[in-house]
Amino acid sequence: MDIEELKKALEAVLKDVQAKLPQVQNENDFRQFVASVTGRKGTLTALIKKLSDIPQENRPEAGKIINNIKTTIEDEFNRHLEKIKQQTIEKKTTQSLQTDITLPGFRQKAGKLHPLRRTLSEIVHIFSCMGFDIAEGPEVETDWYNFEALGFPPDHPARQMQATFYIRNFRNLLLRTHTSPVQIRHMIKFRPPIKIIAPGVVYRHDDDPSHSPMFTQVEGLVVDDHTTFSDLKGTLEMFLHEMFGHDVPIRFRPSFFPFTEPSGEVDIACPICGIKGREGCSICKGSGWTEILGCGQVDPVVFENVGIDPENYQGYAFGLGVDRIAMFKFGIDSIQHFYKNDPRFLEQF
């Protein structure tokens, strides 16, 4: 190929670009068209590669012709790209002008905390203000942490009170029935003084208006060289007054738990029908009182199981269900409402 043939071929590419470029209407098509001309396999690139076919003495002149044509094509490309961008802006502006900006907007609904999460946060806040630290542990536990270390040997009748979900093919693993295993793990790892709450999800085979197979629990533990049942009573009264108000009726009554001695349960006036009670009430069964939590002084056997000398240390523990407290706080007659995810229920909070 001589210089004249190269010049004619380059001019043909330029004329082809000038003829086809006005038909390119968007940036995607523009990029494809540019690649077809100046890309690795483009028409202009193919001609530039033929510079090696020109005799040595004519190559400077041929190179000058190539550069001129290439510069002209690039200028054409730049002008057309600016034109496309301007058209795009004008199109978007025209579309926006067609929108009536005086119409009211679409308000996004703000999310809310689930009533159980709100209640748990309030409980944790109250106990944190009373100097309690927060401790956590696994939801899948061994039988030893969940029962035996707490005074539940395998044949203990109190196990029947906590219908348990066991892990299939693992005889020693189960879903924890309370957060008491967190207390055991904490006492093994840390020495007294101890002052913790253990919030978390627990599992029992219960299902009625006031019980759920899965629920959230908060347990507390205080261990020191001198703690009394009076300390426990004062702590719980302060908590319940902060949670339900200073005029809520409260009563303590004796009970039994394998891991505390003496043990007690705490009741408050029924939030549905009041302390006078009402026949047929699904919460208090007409008694006017409903259980809110269990408590007691830590049994010396538990201290022995975790390596704490019961002669030198005493402690108290308590446990409460967040779901039940939320029911009483908001006047809800069935725990099942918390887990149905009904927007009509959740939007009330």
Helices and strands as residue ranges (DSSP letters): H 3-20, G 21-23, H 27-38, H 43-49, G 50-53, G 56-58, H 59-97, H 115-129, E 133-134, E 140-142, H 143-146, G 148-150, G 157-161, E 173-175, H 180-189, E 194-203, E 214-224, H 229-244, E 250-257, E 260-269, E 289-298, H 300-305, E 314-321, H 322-330, G 335-339, H 343-346
